[in-house]
Amino acid sequence: MHASRKLPLRPVALALHLLCAGIAVSGGLLPSTAAAQTATHRFDIPAGPLAAALNQAGETAKVLLSYDPALVAGLHSDGLHGSYRLDDALHRLLAASGLVAQLRPDGSYRLFRPAVGEATLAPLTVRASVEQESAWGPVNGYLAKRSATGSKTDTPIIETPQSITVVTKDFADAIGATRLRDAMGYTPGVNISPYGADSRYDWIFIRGFDASSPGYYLDGLQLRNAGTWGVWRTENYALERIEILRGPSSVLYGQNIPGGMVNAVSKRPSEVASREIQVQLGSFNRRQLAGDFTGALDEDGKLLYRLTGVLRDAELPAGGMPDDRIFVAPALTWKISDRTTLDLHAHYLKDQAGSYTTGAPYAGTLLDNPNGSISSRRFLGDADFNHFDHRQWMLGYRLEHRFDDTWTFRQAARYGRLEADYEAMTASRFVTLNAGNPSDPVNFRRARRNAFGAFETAHTINLDNQLQADFTTSSLRHTLLAGLDYQRSRFDVSAYSGSSGTTIDVYDGSVLGSYSRPATFIDANTLLTQSGFYLQDQIKFGERWVATLGGRYDTAEVETDDRLSHSRSEQRDGKFSGRAGLVYLSPNGIAPYASYSESFSPNTTIDPSSGSAFAPETGRQYEVGVRYQPVGRNDRYSLAAFDLKRQNMVTYDGTTGIPRQYGEIQVRGLELEAAFQPIKPLNVVASWTFTPKADVTQSANTDEVGKQANEVSRHQASLWADYRWAVGLKAGIGARYVGTNRGTAEAAPIKVPAYTLVDAMLGYAFERWQLALNLRNLTDKAYLAHCGYGVCNYGDRRTVNFTATYRW
């Protein structure tokens, strides 16, 4: 592959020479060895004129293609996306043209149309050449077949005995996802708007539980937070895929929530040169410039680089507040030898923004108000006060060494620092101005405003060591993984909250009163550490069976210095977690499975009877399901039923308020997911979630028993479909449905209404350009995404983004 770069002629001179001779030239680098024909290249060729497609194919492979321009005049190509050897790529591009590519002795290709009966010319030899998908690499299209999130090894998803969804970059782009949570809008079991429109955080619920704390994952290492306001952020443009593992995952990752986890996978350096510049214009004065560049730094391809960057100038949906971002992520891969690879990566992210939320009192949102409905566009904060300034940087590496065909060692490490400066005004309940007449409309206009502020810094270190052995004993094939990981995170936070002393008219926006800063309620420094040893064996036996067995023991420590009370506390917990699963791989592509998994999370609440922290919370899940991956098709269907419990929760006595470790939430549900192509140009992605039970089953407060702790709709569904025409045009439309619920703790006075949102996409690809128009919430529907504690939050308004991408 790399020997093809040693040429006797400069590319430009060669191109000019052939052009003068009346021959069309693509590429311009003539290979000197047969290695160029056996090398695999990643092609990203849009549908369009065949001449342009051939030109891009030759340039990508650095190979000369010669032909008479009249042969391709007026012919079109369906494009090509994926990793192929050049001969296979040419065969696919020329399939409908009647043309043949003939390899010449000098390594170039001649294109011609064979005469009827002609059989003397050497035919093009087509080889099976599609590069096998990697669990850590890019995915061509919407359907990933491999993942490491559920196993920490490169494993086919169909062999993973637990529900997992991979949102590929292609699909995230198609649905117009500009934030992490947006990309999961068509994933079963996930609510991407549990607290309504919110510019601050990517809140999501997975199987009824808040998944934002103790943190999402980036490349398999946790973005740990302390459940406060310093929360690590991600940039969608820098991600290759987003993976959602539903259910407990402590065996591989340590302390976590029982609902599931999110792992964002970064773009990595590639040996195939690729460059793109992207411009995006959209709603709320959005102007964004992004770039992504990757390739080899040397002729041998031992040093690979990637540089990804984003510069955004935008506003939030209301108040004229900024929503600006600077992001840059350099990465370097060093192929030290055939057995050893070192990846170095870093990123810097700076957000300078306001703070936008949509909370408003029940009367006028969920309930009638004598003054009318409160507009979903009404901003009840303070544009001059609200701000959310965030800065973070990370530096890390991933080392892999393969000792032999059996043993492989991997080590991943990362250090990060975060600074967050956040202050905001929010509206709460109405102020009673006429106590003598409770129904007077004047009592339903002016809302009290609360002020909140948090200043937080975080430092975190992650280290994960893995030793993998692939071997056979008797008739059993093992993938044995032993790991030792460590986390150390320090958070320093000061926060205040309370009445601001001001009120706001929710209809005309007028403000009365003067601001007074509430008292500080947190001023502390917290150190969180976790170390764990885990062991997992993936065993294949009887030709069709795959068993996964795993166990882990963790120690977790929390040290807190409370500067308000001048006190210091320490807590240390140890916990074992287990996991077991079994999959049957039928020859026809059907794969039923069953699994059991556990999770744990330390408690920081003090037991009054002992003076020590309560024992850790635990979680457990039973899941049975079936996947169907038709042989020879790029389709997959899955159905899963689960019984999930969060146990050993701390709840509070309804009479005395004393905490007790007597609490449990049970969630039972059914999830259906499908991604398929009824015909080649048509992609369909569908999901349905049925959750008949998500209730508190034990509590020290008997009033909570039988009610939902978090609002979980009984039904949730989504459907997306897009079609691509040969001329380069594509169009897509989707719908997301969320059913009714009774709000947080089922305290809403009436049911929160169901809603359906429509998304749409229109795109066009030609030559090196890709254009896309994405509309989310196409009809600009006003809907209530969350109700609780006397306030309801509206969901996201319509956004329209136009994206132009130029690749070369």
WOWO-V587359 format. One record per residue. N is the residue number from 1. SS is DSSP state (~ for helix, > for strand, _ for the rest). PHI is phi as a letter, one per 40 degrees, with the letter a starting at -180 (999 if undefined). OMEGA is omega in degrees with one decimal (999 if undefined). Layout:
BEGIN
N:SS:PHI:OMEGA, N:SS:PHI:OMEGA
END
This chain:
BEGIN
1:_:999:-174.3, 2:_:c:177.3, 3:~:c:-179.0, 4:~:c:-178.8, 5:~:c:-177.8, 6:_:c:-171.3, 7:_:b:178.4, 8:_:c:-177.4, 9:_:b:173.4, 10:_:c:-178.2, 11:~:d:-176.4, 12:~:c:-179.7, 13:~:c:178.8, 14:~:c:179.8, 15:~:c:-179.4, 16:~:c:179.8, 17:~:c:-178.4, 18:~:c:179.0, 19:~:c:178.5, 20:~:c:179.8, 21:_:c:178.2, 22:_:g:-179.7, 23:_:b:177.2, 24:>:c:-178.0, 25:>:b:172.2, 26:>:b:179.6, 27:_:g:179.7, 28:_:h:176.2, 29:_:b:-175.6, 30:_:c:-177.7, 31:_:c:-178.5, 32:_:b:-179.5, 33:_:b:178.7, 34:_:c:-179.5, 35:~:c:-179.0, 36:~:c:-179.3, 37:~:c:-179.9, 38:~:c:-179.4, 39:_:c:176.7, 40:>:b:-180.0, 41:>:b:175.3, 42:>:c:-178.3, 43:>:b:176.2, 44:>:b:-172.4, 45:>:b:-179.8, 46:_:c:173.9, 47:_:c:-179.4, 48:>:i:180.0, 49:>:d:-178.2, 50:~:c:-179.9, 51:~:c:179.2, 52:~:c:179.5, 53:~:c:179.0, 54:~:c:178.5, 55:~:d:-179.0, 56:~:c:178.7, 57:~:c:179.0, 58:~:c:-180.0, 59:~:c:178.7, 60:~:c:-177.2, 61:~:c:-177.8, 62:_:f:-177.3, 63:_:b:-179.8, 64:_:c:172.6, 65:>:b:178.9, 66:>:b:-178.9, 67:>:a:175.0, 68:_:c:-178.8, 69:~:d:-178.7, 70:~:c:-178.3, 71:~:c:-173.9, 72:~:b:-179.0, 73:_:d:177.4, 74:_:g:-179.6, 75:_:c:-178.8, 76:>:b:178.2, 77:>:b:175.7, 78:_:c:-177.8, 79:_:g:-177.7, 80:>:a:179.6, 81:>:b:178.8, 82:>:h:-177.6, 83:>:b:-176.0, 84:>:a:163.0, 85:>:c:-172.9, 86:~:c:-177.3, 87:~:c:177.3, 88:~:c:178.9, 89:~:c:179.4, 90:~:c:178.5, 91:~:d:-179.3, 92:~:c:-179.7, 93:~:c:-175.8, 94:_:c:-170.5, 95:_:d:-175.4, 96:_:c:-173.9, 97:_:c:-175.0, 98:_:g:-179.7, 99:_:c:-180.0, 100:>:b:175.0, 101:>:b:-178.6, 102:>:b:178.4, 103:>:c:178.6, 104:_:c:-179.9, 105:_:d:-178.4, 106:_:c:177.4, 107:_:g:176.7, 108:_:c:178.6, 109:>:b:173.2, 110:>:b:178.6, 111:>:b:-179.7, 112:>:a:175.7, 113:_:b:-177.1, 114:_:c:177.1, 115:_:c:179.0, 116:_:c:179.5, 117:_:g:-179.5, 118:_:c:-177.7, 119:_:b:-176.0, 120:_:c:-178.5, 121:_:c:179.0, 122:_:c:179.8, 123:_:c:175.2, 124:_:c:178.8, 125:_:c:-178.9, 126:_:b:-179.3, 127:_:b:173.5, 128:_:c:-167.8, 129:_:b:-179.8, 130:_:c:-179.8, 131:_:c:-178.5, 132:_:c:179.5, 133:_:c:176.3, 134:_:b:178.9, 135:_:c:-177.9, 136:_:b:-172.5, 137:_:b:-178.1, 138:_:c:178.3, 139:_:b:176.6, 140:_:c:-179.5, 141:_:h:-172.3, 142:_:b:-171.5, 143:_:b:173.1, 144:_:c:-179.9, 145:_:b:-178.6, 146:>:b:178.6, 147:>:a:174.6, 148:_:b:-175.6, 149:_:c:-177.2, 150:_:c:-175.3, 151:_:a:-171.4, 152:_:g:171.4, 153:_:b:-179.5, 154:_:c:-169.4, 155:>:b:171.8, 156:>:d:-178.9, 157:~:c:-177.7, 158:~:c:178.2, 159:~:c:-179.1, 160:_:c:-173.9, 161:_:c:179.8, 162:_:a:-176.8, 163:_:c:178.4, 164:>:a:177.1, 165:>:b:175.8, 166:>:b:174.3, 167:>:c:-176.9, 168:>:c:177.6, 169:~:c:-179.9, 170:~:d:-178.5, 171:~:c:177.7, 172:~:c:177.1, 173:~:c:-176.9, 174:~:c:-178.2, 175:_:c:175.3, 176:_:g:-177.7, 177:_:c:176.9, 178:_:b:177.0, 179:_:b:-177.6, 180:_:d:-176.9, 181:~:c:179.7, 182:~:d:-176.4, 183:~:c:-176.8, 184:~:c:-175.9, 185:_:c:179.9, 186:_:b:-179.3, 187:_:b:179.8, 188:_:c:176.4, 189:_:g:-176.0, 190:>:b:172.8, 191:>:b:-174.5, 192:_:c:-178.4, 193:_:b:-176.5, 194:_:c:179.5, 195:_:b:177.4, 196:_:g:178.6, 197:_:c:-174.2, 198:>:a:-177.9, 199:_:c:-169.2, 200:_:c:-171.0, 201:_:b:174.6, 202:_:c:178.3, 203:_:c:167.0, 204:_:a:167.9, 205:>:b:172.0, 206:>:b:-178.7, 207:_:f:172.4, 208:_:g:-177.5, 209:>:b:178.6, 210:>:c:-174.9, 211:_:c:-174.9, 212:_:c:178.9, 213:_:b:14.3, 214:_:c:172.5, 215:_:h:172.5, 216:_:c:-179.1, 217:>:b:174.1, 218:>:b:-178.8, 219:_:f:174.0, 220:_:g:178.1, 221:>:b:-171.6, 222:>:c:170.0, 223:_:c:-166.9, 224:_:c:170.0, 225:_:b:-176.7, 226:_:b:-177.9, 227:_:g:178.5, 228:_:b:-168.7, 229:_:b:172.9, 230:_:c:-174.7, 231:_:b:-178.5, 232:_:c:-178.9, 233:_:b:176.3, 234:_:b:178.3, 235:_:b:-175.4, 236:~:d:-176.4, 237:~:c:-177.7, 238:~:c:-174.9, 239:>:b:176.0, 240:>:c:-178.5, 241:>:a:176.3, 242:>:b:-172.9, 243:>:b:-178.0, 244:>:b:175.7, 245:>:c:-175.4, 246:>:c:-177.6, 247:_:h:-177.6, 248:_:d:-176.3, 249:_:a:-174.5, 250:~:c:-178.9, 251:~:d:-179.2, 252:~:c:-168.5, 253:~:b:-179.7, 254:_:g:-172.4, 255:_:c:-175.7, 256:_:a:176.3, 257:_:c:-178.8, 258:_:c:-174.6, 259:_:c:-178.7, 260:>:i:-177.1, 261:>:a:178.1, 262:>:b:178.1, 263:>:b:177.2, 264:>:c:-176.5, 265:>:b:-175.3, 266:>:c:168.7, 267:_:c:-179.0, 268:_:b:176.6, 269:_:d:-179.3, 270:_:b:178.1, 271:_:c:177.5, 272:_:c:-177.2, 273:_:c:178.9, 274:>:a:179.8, 275:>:b:175.9, 276:>:a:171.2, 277:>:b:-177.2, 278:>:b:175.8, 279:>:b:-179.5, 280:>:b:176.1, 281:>:b:-177.3, 282:>:a:-177.6, 283:_:d:176.4, 284:_:f:176.0, 285:_:f:-179.2, 286:>:c:173.9, 287:>:b:-174.2, 288:>:b:174.8, 289:>:b:-178.6, 290:>:b:177.7, 291:>:a:-179.4, 292:>:a:-174.1, 293:>:b:-179.8, 294:>:a:179.2, 295:>:i:-178.6, 296:>:c:177.5, 297:_:c:-179.7, 298:_:b:-176.6, 299:_:c:-178.5, 300:_:c:179.1, 301:_:g:178.6, 302:_:c:177.9, 303:>:b:179.8, 304:>:b:-178.7, 305:>:b:169.2, 306:>:a:176.8, 307:>:b:-178.6, 308:>:b:-178.6, 309:>:a:179.1, 310:>:b:173.5, 311:>:b:-174.8, 312:>:b:172.8, 313:>:b:-174.7, 314:_:a:175.7, 315:>:b:173.9, 316:_:c:-173.3, 317:_:c:-179.0, 318:_:a:173.9, 319:_:g:-178.4, 320:_:g:-178.5, 321:_:c:-178.2, 322:>:c:173.7, 323:>:a:-170.9, 324:>:c:-179.3, 325:>:a:167.1, 326:>:b:179.7, 327:>:a:174.7, 328:>:a:-176.0, 329:>:b:172.9, 330:>:c:178.2, 331:>:a:-179.1, 332:>:b:174.6, 333:>:b:178.2, 334:>:b:175.4, 335:>:c:-173.7, 336:_:c:176.2, 337:_:a:177.5, 338:_:c:-175.9, 339:_:b:-172.3, 340:>:b:178.8, 341:>:b:177.4, 342:>:b:175.6, 343:>:b:174.5, 344:>:b:-177.3, 345:>:a:179.2, 346:>:a:169.7, 347:>:a:175.4, 348:>:b:-178.2, 349:>:b:177.2, 350:>:b:175.4, 351:>:b:172.6, 352:>:b:-169.2, 353:>:a:168.9, 354:_:c:176.8, 355:_:b:-174.4, 356:_:b:170.1, 357:>:b:-169.6, 358:_:b:-177.9, 359:>:c:176.8, 360:>:a:-176.2, 361:>:d:178.6, 362:_:d:-177.9, 363:>:c:-176.3, 364:_:h:174.6, 365:_:b:179.2, 366:_:c:-177.5, 367:>:b:177.6, 368:_:c:175.8, 369:_:b:-178.5, 370:_:d:178.8, 371:_:c:-178.3, 372:_:h:-178.5, 373:_:c:174.9, 374:_:c:-176.3, 375:_:c:175.6, 376:_:c:178.9, 377:_:c:-178.3, 378:_:c:178.4, 379:_:c:-174.4, 380:_:b:175.4, 381:_:c:-179.5, 382:_:b:-174.9, 383:_:c:-180.0, 384:_:c:-176.9, 385:_:b:-174.9, 386:_:c:172.4, 387:>:a:177.2, 388:>:a:179.9, 389:>:b:-171.2, 390:>:b:177.4, 391:>:a:178.5, 392:>:a:170.6, 393:>:a:-178.5, 394:>:b:177.4, 395:>:a:-177.3, 396:>:a:178.4, 397:>:a:173.3, 398:>:b:-179.2, 399:>:b:176.0, 400:>:b:177.0, 401:>:b:177.9, 402:>:b:-178.2, 403:_:c:178.6, 404:_:a:-178.6, 405:_:c:-178.6, 406:_:b:-167.8, 407:>:b:175.9, 408:>:b:177.8, 409:>:b:176.3, 410:>:b:174.5, 411:>:b:177.6, 412:>:b:-179.5, 413:>:a:179.5, 414:>:a:172.5, 415:>:b:179.6, 416:>:a:176.1, 417:>:b:-176.4, 418:>:b:173.2, 419:>:b:-179.4, 420:>:b:177.9, 421:>:b:-169.4, 422:>:b:173.3, 423:>:a:-177.5, 424:>:a:169.1, 425:>:b:176.1, 426:>:b:179.9, 427:>:c:177.2, 428:>:b:-174.0, 429:>:c:179.0, 430:>:c:174.0, 431:_:c:178.9, 432:_:c:-178.8, 433:_:b:178.2, 434:_:b:-177.1, 435:_:c:-179.1, 436:_:c:-179.6, 437:_:b:-175.3, 438:_:d:-177.9, 439:_:c:179.7, 440:_:d:179.8, 441:~:d:-179.7, 442:~:c:178.0, 443:~:c:-175.8, 444:~:b:178.9, 445:_:b:-170.0, 446:>:b:-177.2, 447:>:b:175.5, 448:>:c:177.0, 449:>:b:176.3, 450:>:c:176.3, 451:>:b:179.8, 452:>:b:175.3, 453:>:a:177.9, 454:>:a:177.3, 455:>:b:-169.2, 456:>:a:170.5, 457:>:b:-179.9, 458:>:a:173.3, 459:>:b:-177.6, 460:>:a:175.4, 461:>:b:176.7, 462:>:b:177.4, 463:>:a:179.2, 464:>:b:177.7, 465:>:b:-178.8, 466:>:b:173.7, 467:>:b:-175.8, 468:>:b:177.6, 469:>:b:176.4, 470:>:b:-175.1, 471:>:a:-178.8, 472:>:b:172.2, 473:>:b:-176.1, 474:_:f:-179.8, 475:_:b:-177.5, 476:>:b:175.4, 477:>:b:-172.6, 478:>:b:160.8, 479:>:b:-174.1, 480:>:c:-178.3, 481:>:b:173.1, 482:>:b:-175.7, 483:>:a:174.7, 484:>:b:-179.0, 485:>:b:-174.8, 486:>:a:174.4, 487:>:b:174.0, 488:>:a:-176.4, 489:>:b:176.9, 490:>:b:-178.6, 491:>:b:175.8, 492:>:b:-172.3, 493:>:b:170.9, 494:>:b:-174.9, 495:>:a:174.7, 496:>:b:-179.7, 497:>:a:177.0, 498:>:i:-179.1, 499:>:c:-179.2, 500:>:c:-175.9, 501:>:g:179.9, 502:>:b:173.6, 503:>:b:-179.0, 504:>:b:173.8, 505:>:c:-173.6, 506:_:c:-179.7, 507:_:b:179.9, 508:_:b:175.2, 509:_:g:-179.3, 510:_:c:-176.2, 511:>:b:175.7, 512:>:b:178.8, 513:>:g:179.9, 514:_:b:-175.4, 515:_:c:170.1, 516:_:b:-176.8, 517:_:c:178.6, 518:_:c:-178.0, 519:_:c:175.0, 520:>:c:178.7, 521:>:b:172.9, 522:>:b:170.8, 523:>:a:-168.6, 524:>:a:173.9, 525:>:b:-175.0, 526:>:b:176.5, 527:>:b:179.0, 528:>:b:174.8, 529:>:b:177.1, 530:>:a:172.6, 531:>:b:-177.2, 532:>:a:173.5, 533:>:b:-178.3, 534:>:b:-179.4, 535:>:b:-178.7, 536:>:b:176.5, 537:>:b:173.5, 538:>:b:-170.0, 539:>:b:174.8, 540:>:b:-177.8, 541:>:a:178.5, 542:_:f:178.6, 543:_:g:-172.9, 544:_:b:-173.0, 545:>:b:174.4, 546:>:b:177.1, 547:>:b:176.4, 548:>:b:180.0, 549:>:b:-178.5, 550:>:a:176.0, 551:>:a:-177.3, 552:>:a:171.5, 553:>:b:-177.0, 554:>:b:163.2, 555:>:b:-178.8, 556:>:b:-179.1, 557:>:b:175.3, 558:>:b:175.5, 559:>:b:-176.5, 560:>:b:171.1, 561:>:b:-178.4, 562:>:c:-177.1, 563:_:c:177.5, 564:_:c:-177.9, 565:_:c:-178.5, 566:_:f:-179.0, 567:>:b:179.2, 568:>:b:179.0, 569:>:b:177.8, 570:>:b:179.4, 571:>:a:179.4, 572:>:b:-179.7, 573:>:b:172.1, 574:>:b:-175.9, 575:>:a:173.4, 576:>:c:176.4, 577:>:b:-178.6, 578:>:b:179.5, 579:>:a:176.7, 580:>:a:179.2, 581:>:a:-179.0, 582:>:a:-179.8, 583:>:b:172.4, 584:>:b:-177.3, 585:_:b:-179.8, 586:_:c:179.6, 587:_:d:-178.0, 588:_:c:176.1, 589:_:g:177.6, 590:>:c:-176.6, 591:>:b:173.8, 592:>:c:-179.8, 593:>:a:173.8, 594:>:a:-178.1, 595:>:a:173.3, 596:>:b:-179.2, 597:>:a:-175.9, 598:>:b:174.3, 599:>:a:174.5, 600:>:a:176.9, 601:>:a:-178.1, 602:_:c:173.6, 603:_:c:174.6, 604:_:b:178.9, 605:_:c:-177.2, 606:>:c:175.0, 607:_:c:-177.5, 608:_:c:-176.3, 609:_:c:-177.1, 610:_:b:-176.5, 611:_:g:179.0, 612:_:b:179.0, 613:>:c:175.7, 614:_:c:177.0, 615:_:c:-177.8, 616:_:c:167.2, 617:>:c:176.2, 618:>:b:175.0, 619:>:a:175.8, 620:>:a:-178.1, 621:>:a:165.9, 622:>:b:179.8, 623:>:b:171.2, 624:>:b:-178.3, 625:>:a:177.3, 626:>:a:172.9, 627:>:b:176.7, 628:>:b:179.6, 629:_:b:-175.1, 630:_:d:-179.0, 631:_:c:176.9, 632:_:g:-179.9, 633:_:b:178.5, 634:_:c:-177.3, 635:_:b:170.3, 636:>:a:178.6, 637:>:b:178.4, 638:>:a:177.3, 639:>:b:-177.3, 640:>:b:172.9, 641:>:b:-175.0, 642:>:a:172.6, 643:>:b:-170.6, 644:>:b:178.1, 645:>:b:167.1, 646:>:b:-169.3, 647:>:b:178.7, 648:_:f:178.2, 649:_:c:172.9, 650:_:c:175.7, 651:>:b:-171.7, 652:>:b:-179.9, 653:_:d:-177.0, 654:_:c:-179.1, 655:_:b:-174.8, 656:_:c:-176.6, 657:_:g:-178.8, 658:_:c:179.8, 659:>:c:175.1, 660:>:b:176.3, 661:_:c:-179.1, 662:_:a:-179.1, 663:_:a:-179.4, 664:>:a:173.5, 665:>:b:178.8, 666:>:b:177.6, 667:>:b:175.4, 668:>:b:-177.9, 669:>:a:-179.6, 670:>:b:-179.0, 671:>:b:177.1, 672:>:b:-180.0, 673:>:a:179.8, 674:>:a:172.1, 675:>:b:-173.1, 676:>:a:177.6, 677:_:b:177.9, 678:_:d:170.1, 679:_:b:-169.0, 680:_:d:-176.8, 681:_:c:-174.1, 682:>:b:175.7, 683:>:b:177.8, 684:>:b:175.2, 685:>:b:-174.7, 686:>:b:175.5, 687:>:a:175.7, 688:>:a:178.0, 689:>:b:178.0, 690:>:b:-177.0, 691:>:b:-177.2, 692:>:c:-177.9, 693:>:a:174.2, 694:>:a:-166.4, 695:>:b:168.6, 696:>:c:-178.9, 697:>:b:174.3, 698:>:a:176.5, 699:_:a:173.6, 700:_:c:174.4, 701:_:b:-174.2, 702:~:c:178.1, 703:~:c:-178.1, 704:~:c:-174.8, 705:_:c:-180.0, 706:_:g:179.0, 707:_:b:176.2, 708:_:c:173.6, 709:_:c:172.3, 710:_:b:179.8, 711:_:c:-180.0, 712:_:b:179.6, 713:_:c:-179.0, 714:_:c:-179.4, 715:>:b:173.5, 716:>:a:-175.8, 717:>:a:176.9, 718:>:a:178.5, 719:>:a:176.2, 720:>:b:175.9, 721:>:a:173.0, 722:>:b:-175.8, 723:>:b:-179.2, 724:>:b:177.7, 725:_:c:-177.1, 726:_:c:-177.7, 727:_:c:178.6, 728:_:h:-179.3, 729:>:c:174.8, 730:>:a:179.3, 731:>:a:179.8, 732:>:a:177.4, 733:>:a:-178.6, 734:>:a:178.4, 735:>:b:178.5, 736:>:b:-177.3, 737:>:b:174.0, 738:>:b:-174.8, 739:_:c:-177.5, 740:_:c:171.3, 741:>:a:-178.5, 742:_:b:175.2, 743:_:g:-180.0, 744:~:d:-179.4, 745:~:f:-178.4, 746:~:f:-176.3, 747:_:c:178.6, 748:_:c:-176.5, 749:_:c:175.1, 750:_:b:-179.8, 751:_:c:172.3, 752:>:c:-173.1, 753:_:c:173.2, 754:_:c:176.6, 755:>:a:175.7, 756:>:b:179.6, 757:>:b:-178.9, 758:>:b:175.2, 759:>:b:-179.7, 760:>:a:-179.6, 761:>:a:174.1, 762:>:b:-176.8, 763:>:b:177.2, 764:>:a:-180.0, 765:>:b:176.1, 766:>:a:-177.7, 767:_:f:-177.8, 768:_:c:-173.4, 769:>:b:168.6, 770:>:b:179.8, 771:>:b:-179.5, 772:>:a:173.3, 773:>:b:-178.4, 774:>:b:177.4, 775:>:b:175.9, 776:>:b:-170.8, 777:_:f:-173.6, 778:_:d:-175.5, 779:_:c:-177.2, 780:_:f:-178.2, 781:_:c:172.6, 782:_:c:-175.9, 783:_:a:178.0, 784:>:c:-178.5, 785:>:c:-176.1, 786:>:a:173.4, 787:>:b:178.2, 788:>:a:177.0, 789:_:f:174.6, 790:_:g:-176.1, 791:>:b:172.4, 792:>:b:178.7, 793:>:b:173.4, 794:>:c:176.9, 795:_:c:-175.4, 796:_:c:175.2, 797:_:c:178.3, 798:_:c:171.8, 799:>:b:178.6, 800:>:b:-179.8, 801:>:b:174.3, 802:>:b:-176.0, 803:>:b:174.9, 804:>:b:-177.7, 805:>:b:177.4, 806:>:b:-177.1, 807:>:b:175.9, 808:_:a:999
END
